[in-house]
Amino acid sequence: MAGLALGSFTFDKLADKRKDHLKLFTLLQILVALFAVVTPLLLRLSVPVYRYVYDASNHNELLMMITRALVPFICLLAPTMLIGGTLPVRISSVFIRLFIGLTRRAHKTDRR
């Protein structure tokens, strides 16, 4: 949930500054797909981290619980940020199109 909120906040600001919302949305979707391929590998590579913490902490259960929460959080933060960023980018493009359409209609009705 933190990644979704962080991505929504970050990419909302970025979407307001850019004019090519569709390109940004496409880039976000491609990056999400790449992370879908890479994330299982990252999680598999985190096993030595668990072993190291377990051995270095003299089998401390509290430290292992913190590690078990922190490692997946770090591994999943980037993809969830990207997923959280897709909605504000898409909404920005829809509202811009809607606003342009409404202003064009209003401008046409003023001429009559």
HUMO-V699905 format. One line per field, one symbol per residue. burial: 1 if it has 16 or more other C-alpha atoms within 10 Angstrom, else 0. Layout:
burial: ???
This chain:
burial: 0011011101110110000010011001101100100010000000000000010000000001001000100011111111111111110110000000000000000000
